[in-house]
Amino acid sequence: MTKGVALKEWTRRRGIAREEVMAIGDNWNDREMLEFAGLPVVMANCVEELKSFGWRMTSSNDDNGLAEAIGTYALGKI
């Protein structure tokens, strides 16, 4: 099972619309999950090919990119 399939099933079981889902990734194994999410966000240090999709970008893993993405897009704090 891929991350995308798992996320789709997880949201279906909980009645969550894909438009309400934010996914954050940095590698090709995250692509399907990012494509499913209503708000895909890639890490600054992600593989170059993921940057070509034009998705939002957050700082790198080493620079607290996950926290930045949550604060910016989920909580609207930044």
C-alpha positions, 0 to 999 in steps of 0.5 A: 500500500502506498502513502497516497492509498493509505491517506485516501482510505484514512480520510474516507473512513473518517469522512474528511474531504481531500480539500481539508487534507495537507500533506507534506513530503520530500521524496518520490514515495510521497508523490501520490500522497501529495497529489491526493491532498488538497494542500500539498507542501514539499520540503525545501530539501525535497528531490528536485522533481517534486519542486516541478509540480509547483506545490507550496514549499516550506523550509528544509527538514533541518530548518523546522520546515514541518513546524513552519508548514503547520504554523503557516497553512494549518494554523495561519500563524506565520 
